[in-house]
Amino acid sequence: MNKTLLGDISSIITGPFGSQLHMEDYVEDGIPVIMPQNIKNRTVDETWIARITSDDFLRLNRYATMINDIIYARRGDVEKHAFVKDNSQMLCGTGCLRVRIMSEDIYPPYLSFYLNRPETKRWITSHAVGSNMPNLNTGILEAVPIEYPDYKSQVRIAAVLQKLEEKIDINNKINDYLEQQMHLIYEHMMFNMLNNMICGKHIFAKDICNVVTGKEDANFATENGKYKFFTCASTPSLCDEYVFESKSILIAGNGEFNVKHYDGKFNAYQRTYVLSPEPELYGLLYLSSLYRINSFKSGSAGSIVKFITKGDVENIPVFIPNDTELIKSINSLVHFQDQVSIENEQLCTLRDWLLPMLMNGQATIED
């Protein structure tokens, strides 16, 4: 097994400074600019991505991306990266770092999978600087330790892991579609309610469940925990002990104010609200909470909102239609989402287990 540092096999630069790319330079149609919010799990999310003109792209061509580049955020969620899979014109934006592989000994997709390992992510996070928000710089990324087998083995390992990634991506698309369907059903129901085309009753979240928070601080998370640990971050951590075992809605009390649903054993951070209704109202309360919190966020534009109070959560309005089939249809979609998410967790676990096993020869790939 060969060992090196990321800086010895790549060229790493920061994106353009704010003085080089101003707010007025962004246009509605143009060449995409990768910002930290566009970096997902090894992909570039072009939803709501910023864009610039061809002239500005040529002016900033030093920061252009090419196939096999790796993009990191300089601040915030620094452990994630985006792997550029084609030569479409894009720019590494302000607040990002571009890693360009220079060594012929490295197969770029393999390196991307290696950097996506939980161990490597933890190394990056632990070495990031900043007391309130982790920050990356070129020096930190250059020092990331890398292990790699011979080139042929890298290609074969990446091919196996890519198959798992493709299934994970398909499942994510399924869940996105299910989410869209739930939103359509819910919005249609609320439209009919507002126009007196459907009957039901109006209640609040506190009428159908107790609103509680977790008791743990952020240090409760563990590297290889058995249970989900819901904090205010968009992605849950892991922990060794569970307190809750139910179909629950999780609302982040600060930060992004995100809303999630989960069915199973888990624990929660002290600023995360946990709502566990009767199973038949699980889906309906999730959507009611999601729309209410999103409304709360959009209504607070221009003001500083640091947290959501327990009263805010308890008073989430919930409309329960008399049409029980409507409630069942929402619940079935949420349940399907939960099952797909469980499958993805298993696939991610398999992927993360396979990489070191394939690297050290404990697992082999037949031709």
C-alpha positions as CSV (number, residue, x, y, z in Angstrom):
1,M,0.0,0.0,0.0
2,N,1.4,3.4,-1.0
3,K,1.2,6.4,1.2
4,T,1.4,10.1,0.3
5,L,-0.2,13.5,1.1
6,L,-2.9,15.1,-0.9
7,G,-0.7,18.1,-1.6
8,D,2.0,15.8,-3.2
9,I,-0.4,14.4,-5.8
10,S,-2.5,17.5,-6.6
11,S,-2.6,21.2,-7.1
12,I,-4.9,23.0,-4.6
13,I,-6.1,26.6,-5.1
14,T,-8.8,28.8,-3.5
15,G,-11.6,30.2,-5.5
16,P,-11.7,33.9,-6.5
17,F,-11.9,36.6,-3.8
18,G,-15.0,38.6,-3.3
19,S,-13.2,41.6,-4.9
20,Q,-12.9,39.6,-8.1
21,L,-16.6,38.5,-8.3
22,H,-19.3,40.8,-7.1
23,M,-23.0,40.3,-6.5
24,E,-23.8,42.3,-9.6
25,D,-21.8,39.9,-11.7
26,Y,-24.3,37.1,-11.3
27,V,-26.8,36.6,-14.0
28,E,-29.9,34.4,-14.5
29,D,-28.6,32.4,-17.4
30,G,-24.9,31.7,-17.7
31,I,-22.0,29.5,-16.6
32,P,-22.5,27.8,-13.2
33,V,-20.4,28.9,-10.2
34,I,-19.9,26.3,-7.5
35,M,-20.6,27.7,-4.0
36,P,-20.4,25.9,-0.7
37,Q,-24.2,25.3,-0.7
38,N,-23.9,23.5,-4.1
39,I,-21.5,20.9,-2.7
40,K,-23.4,17.7,-1.8
41,N,-22.2,14.2,-1.3
42,R,-19.6,13.9,-4.1
43,T,-21.9,15.9,-6.5
44,V,-22.5,19.4,-7.6
45,D,-26.2,20.4,-6.9
46,E,-27.1,22.9,-9.6
47,T,-30.4,23.8,-8.0
48,W,-30.4,27.5,-7.5
49,I,-26.7,27.7,-8.5
50,A,-25.2,31.1,-9.2
51,R,-24.2,31.9,-12.8
52,I,-21.9,34.4,-14.6
53,T,-21.5,35.6,-18.1
54,S,-19.0,34.1,-20.6
55,D,-16.9,37.2,-20.4
56,D,-16.5,36.9,-16.6
57,F,-15.8,33.2,-17.0
58,L,-12.9,34.0,-19.3
59,R,-11.7,36.7,-16.9
60,L,-11.7,34.2,-14.1
61,N,-10.6,31.2,-16.2
62,R,-7.8,30.3,-13.7
63,Y,-10.6,29.1,-11.4
64,A,-12.4,27.0,-14.0
65,T,-13.1,23.3,-13.3
66,M,-12.4,20.3,-15.5
67,I,-13.3,16.7,-15.3
68,N,-11.9,14.9,-12.2
69,D,-11.5,18.1,-10.1
70,I,-12.6,18.0,-6.5
71,I,-14.3,21.0,-4.9
72,Y,-14.3,21.7,-1.1
73,A,-16.1,24.4,0.9
74,R,-13.7,26.6,2.8
75,R,-16.1,27.1,5.7
76,G,-18.9,25.3,7.4
77,D,-19.5,21.7,6.2
78,V,-15.9,21.3,5.2
79,E,-15.8,17.5,5.2
80,K,-17.9,17.1,2.1
81,H,-16.6,17.5,-1.5
82,A,-18.0,17.6,-5.0
83,F,-16.4,15.4,-7.7
84,V,-16.6,17.0,-11.1
85,K,-17.6,14.2,-13.5
86,D,-17.5,15.9,-16.9
87,N,-16.0,18.8,-18.7
88,S,-19.0,21.1,-18.6
89,Q,-18.0,24.7,-18.1
90,M,-18.1,25.6,-14.3
91,L,-16.2,27.8,-12.0
92,C,-14.9,27.1,-8.5
93,G,-16.6,29.9,-6.7
94,T,-15.8,32.2,-3.8
95,G,-15.6,30.3,-0.5
96,C,-14.4,27.1,-2.2
97,L,-11.1,25.2,-2.8
98,R,-10.3,23.3,-6.0
99,V,-8.2,20.1,-5.9
100,R,-6.7,19.1,-9.3
101,I,-5.0,15.7,-9.4
102,M,-1.6,15.9,-11.0
103,S,-0.2,12.5,-10.4
104,E,-0.5,9.7,-13.0
105,D,-0.4,7.2,-10.2
106,I,-3.8,8.2,-8.9
107,Y,-7.2,7.3,-10.4
108,P,-9.3,10.3,-9.7
109,P,-12.6,8.5,-8.9
110,Y,-10.7,6.3,-6.4
111,L,-9.3,9.4,-4.7
112,S,-12.8,10.9,-4.4
113,F,-14.1,7.8,-2.7
114,Y,-11.1,7.7,-0.4
115,L,-11.7,11.3,0.6
116,N,-15.3,10.4,1.2
117,R,-14.4,7.8,3.9
118,P,-15.7,8.6,7.4
119,E,-12.1,8.4,8.7
120,T,-10.8,11.0,6.1
121,K,-13.8,13.3,6.8
122,R,-13.1,13.2,10.5
123,W,-9.4,14.0,9.8
124,I,-10.4,17.1,7.8
125,T,-12.9,18.2,10.4
126,S,-10.6,17.8,13.3
127,H,-7.8,19.7,11.6
128,A,-10.0,22.6,10.3
129,V,-9.4,25.8,12.2
130,G,-12.0,28.1,13.8
131,S,-13.7,28.0,17.2
132,N,-17.3,28.7,16.0
133,M,-17.2,27.5,12.4
134,P,-14.6,25.1,10.9
135,N,-12.4,26.7,8.2
136,L,-10.3,24.9,5.5
137,N,-7.3,26.3,3.7
138,T,-4.8,24.9,1.2
139,G,-2.3,23.9,3.9
140,I,-4.8,21.7,5.7
141,L,-5.9,20.0,2.5
142,E,-2.4,19.5,1.3
143,A,-1.6,17.6,4.5
144,V,-4.5,15.1,4.2
145,P,-2.9,11.6,4.3
146,I,-3.7,9.4,1.4
147,E,-3.3,5.6,0.9
148,Y,-3.6,3.9,-2.5
149,P,-2.9,0.6,-4.1
150,D,-1.7,0.1,-7.7
151,Y,-3.5,1.9,-10.4
152,K,-5.3,-1.2,-11.8
153,S,-6.7,-1.9,-8.3
154,Q,-7.8,1.7,-7.9
155,V,-9.9,1.4,-11.1
156,R,-11.5,-1.8,-10.0
157,I,-12.3,-0.6,-6.5
158,A,-13.8,2.6,-7.8
159,A,-16.0,0.6,-10.3
160,V,-17.5,-1.5,-7.4
161,L,-18.1,1.6,-5.2
162,Q,-19.6,3.5,-8.1
163,K,-22.3,0.7,-8.5
164,L,-23.3,1.3,-4.9
165,E,-23.3,5.0,-5.4
166,E,-25.6,4.7,-8.4
167,K,-28.1,2.7,-6.4
168,I,-27.9,5.3,-3.6
169,D,-28.5,8.1,-6.2
170,I,-31.5,6.2,-7.5
171,N,-32.9,5.9,-4.0
172,N,-32.3,9.6,-3.4
173,K,-34.2,10.4,-6.6
174,I,-37.1,8.1,-5.5
175,N,-37.3,10.0,-2.1
176,D,-37.2,13.3,-3.9
177,Y,-40.1,12.2,-6.0
178,L,-42.0,11.0,-3.0
179,E,-41.4,14.3,-1.3
180,Q,-42.8,16.2,-4.3
181,Q,-45.9,13.9,-4.3
182,M,-46.5,14.6,-0.6
183,H,-46.2,18.3,-1.2
184,L,-48.6,18.2,-4.1
185,I,-51.2,16.2,-2.0
186,Y,-50.8,18.5,1.0
187,E,-51.0,21.8,-1.0
188,H,-54.1,20.5,-2.9
189,M,-55.7,19.6,0.5
190,M,-54.9,23.0,2.0
191,F,-56.3,24.7,-1.2
192,N,-59.5,22.7,-0.9
193,M,-59.7,23.6,2.8
194,L,-59.3,27.3,2.2
195,N,-62.0,27.2,-0.4
196,N,-64.4,25.2,1.8
197,M,-64.2,22.2,-0.5
198,I,-63.1,19.8,2.2
199,C,-64.2,19.3,5.8
200,G,-62.1,18.6,8.9
201,K,-60.8,20.1,12.1
202,H,-58.2,22.6,13.0
203,I,-55.9,21.8,15.8
204,F,-52.3,22.5,17.0
205,A,-49.3,20.2,17.2
206,K,-49.6,20.3,21.0
207,D,-53.1,18.8,20.7
208,I,-51.8,15.5,19.2
209,C,-48.3,15.1,20.8
210,N,-46.0,16.2,23.5
211,V,-43.2,18.5,22.3
212,V,-39.9,17.7,23.9
213,T,-36.3,18.3,23.2
214,G,-33.3,16.0,23.4
215,K,-31.1,16.2,26.5
216,E,-27.6,15.7,24.9
217,D,-25.0,18.2,23.9
218,A,-23.0,18.0,20.6
219,N,-20.2,15.9,22.2
220,F,-22.6,13.0,22.7
221,A,-22.0,12.0,19.0
222,T,-19.7,9.1,18.5
223,E,-17.8,8.0,15.4
224,N,-19.2,4.5,15.0
225,G,-22.5,4.7,16.9
226,K,-25.3,2.4,16.4
227,Y,-28.2,4.9,16.5
228,K,-29.0,8.2,14.8
229,F,-28.2,11.4,16.7
230,F,-30.3,14.3,15.5
231,T,-28.7,17.7,16.0
232,C,-29.5,21.0,14.2
233,A,-27.3,20.0,11.3
234,S,-28.9,18.9,8.1
235,T,-27.3,15.4,8.4
236,P,-27.7,13.4,11.6
237,S,-24.7,12.1,13.5
238,L,-24.4,8.7,15.3
239,C,-24.4,7.8,19.0
240,D,-24.2,4.8,21.2
241,E,-27.4,5.2,23.2
242,Y,-31.0,5.8,22.2
243,V,-33.8,7.5,24.2
244,F,-36.6,7.7,21.6
245,E,-38.2,4.8,19.6
246,S,-41.1,6.0,17.5
247,K,-42.2,7.6,14.3
248,S,-41.1,11.2,15.0
249,I,-40.7,14.6,13.5
250,L,-37.4,16.3,14.3
251,I,-37.2,20.1,14.2
252,A,-33.9,22.0,14.5
253,G,-34.4,24.7,17.0
254,N,-31.6,26.9,15.6
255,G,-29.3,27.0,12.6
256,E,-31.1,26.0,9.4
257,F,-34.4,25.2,11.2
258,N,-34.6,22.0,9.2
259,V,-37.5,19.5,9.6
260,K,-37.0,15.7,9.3
261,H,-38.9,12.6,9.9
262,Y,-37.6,9.3,11.3
263,D,-39.0,5.9,12.3
264,G,-36.8,4.0,14.7
265,K,-34.5,4.2,17.6
266,F,-32.6,7.5,18.0
267,N,-31.4,10.3,20.3
268,A,-31.5,14.1,20.0
269,Y,-29.6,17.2,20.7
270,Q,-30.8,19.6,23.4
271,R,-31.9,22.2,20.8
272,T,-33.8,19.7,18.6
273,Y,-37.5,19.3,19.1
274,V,-39.0,15.9,19.0
275,L,-42.7,15.4,18.1
276,S,-44.1,11.8,18.2
277,P,-47.7,11.7,17.3
278,E,-50.0,8.7,16.9
279,P,-48.8,6.7,13.8
280,E,-51.9,7.6,11.7
281,L,-51.0,11.4,12.0
282,Y,-47.2,10.9,11.4
283,G,-47.2,12.1,7.8
284,L,-49.7,14.9,8.3
285,L,-47.8,16.4,11.2
286,Y,-44.5,16.2,9.2
287,L,-45.9,18.2,6.4
288,S,-47.7,20.7,8.7
289,S,-44.4,21.2,10.5
290,L,-42.4,21.5,7.4
291,Y,-44.7,24.1,5.8
292,R,-45.0,26.1,9.1
293,I,-41.2,26.2,9.7
294,N,-40.6,27.2,6.1
295,S,-43.1,29.9,6.4
296,F,-41.5,31.0,9.7
297,K,-38.1,31.2,7.9
298,S,-39.3,33.2,4.9
299,G,-41.3,35.5,7.2
300,S,-38.2,36.3,9.2
301,A,-36.2,37.6,6.2
302,G,-34.4,40.7,7.1
303,S,-34.5,40.1,10.8
304,I,-32.2,38.0,13.0
305,V,-33.8,34.9,14.2
306,K,-31.5,32.8,16.4
307,F,-33.8,30.0,17.5
308,I,-37.3,28.6,17.4
309,T,-39.1,28.4,20.7
310,K,-41.1,25.5,22.2
311,G,-44.2,27.7,21.9
312,D,-43.5,28.1,18.1
313,V,-43.5,24.3,17.7
314,E,-46.4,23.6,20.0
315,N,-48.6,26.1,18.0
316,I,-47.9,24.6,14.6
317,P,-51.4,24.6,13.0
318,V,-52.5,21.2,11.8
319,F,-55.6,20.6,9.6
320,I,-57.0,17.0,9.9
321,P,-59.4,16.2,7.1
322,N,-62.4,14.0,7.6
323,D,-61.3,12.1,4.5
324,T,-59.2,9.3,6.2
325,E,-58.0,8.0,2.8
326,L,-56.2,11.3,2.3
327,I,-54.4,10.8,5.6
328,K,-53.5,7.3,4.7
329,S,-52.1,8.3,1.3
330,I,-49.8,10.8,2.9
331,N,-48.7,8.3,5.6
332,S,-47.9,5.6,3.0
333,L,-45.6,8.0,1.1
334,V,-43.8,9.0,4.3
335,H,-43.4,5.3,5.3
336,F,-42.0,4.5,1.8
337,Q,-39.5,7.3,2.3
338,D,-38.4,5.9,5.6
339,Q,-37.9,2.4,4.1
340,V,-35.8,3.8,1.2
341,S,-33.7,5.8,3.7
342,I,-33.0,2.7,5.7
343,E,-31.9,0.9,2.5
344,N,-29.5,3.8,1.7
345,E,-28.1,3.7,5.2
346,Q,-27.3,0.0,4.7
347,L,-25.7,0.8,1.3
348,C,-23.6,3.6,2.7
349,T,-22.4,1.3,5.5
350,L,-21.5,-1.4,2.9
351,R,-19.6,1.1,0.8
352,D,-17.6,2.5,3.7
353,W,-16.8,-1.1,4.9
354,L,-15.8,-2.3,1.4
355,L,-13.2,0.4,0.6
356,P,-10.6,-0.5,3.3
357,M,-11.3,-4.2,2.8
358,L,-10.6,-3.9,-0.9
359,M,-7.6,-1.7,-0.3
360,N,-5.9,-4.2,2.0
361,G,-6.9,-7.3,0.1
362,Q,-9.3,-8.7,2.7
363,A,-11.9,-8.6,0.0
364,T,-11.2,-9.2,-3.7
365,I,-12.8,-8.4,-7.0
366,E,-13.1,-11.1,-9.6
367,D,-12.7,-10.1,-13.3
